[in-house]
């Protein structure tokens, strides 16, 4: 991740849960539909909520790894 992307992420993580979910939804909307149409929206929202409540960021996994986990279910 670039330094500017890291700075944006850091700022986004300080936002409310509703704002973070809105940003995640807006970002997903910019991707080709083939990249995310298979994702279960409820599972994705639950994972976002779980992550937002997890203060130990060392336990967080990357989006790429999470996507693989979701796809394997």
C-alpha positions, -999 to +999 in steps of 0.1 A: +000+000+000+013+034-009+020+060+018-009+082+006-032+051+007-020+044+042-027+079+053-062+077+038-068+044+056-056+058+089-080+087+086-109+064+075-104+041+105-110+071+128-145+076+113-177+062+127-188+027+117-216+041+095-191+064+076-166+035+072-193+012+058-204+040+034-168+044+022-164+007+018-196+005-002-185+035-024-151+019-031-166-014-040-189+003-064-159+015-083-146-020-090-157-041-120-187-061-110-169-094-116-145-086-088-171-084-060-205-097-072-199-131-055-194-115-021-222-120+005-231-085+016-242-096+050-210-115+057-190-086+044-208-061+066-203-085+096-166-087+089-163-049+086-181-045+119-159-072+135-128-055+122-139-021+133-143-034+169-109-051+169-084-028+185-055-052+181-046-044+145-018-070+145-046-096+141-061-080+111-057-096+077-055-080+043-084-076+020-068-100-005-066-127+022-102-120+034-115-122-001-098-156-005-114-168+027-149-156+016-145-172-018-135-206-002-167-207+019 
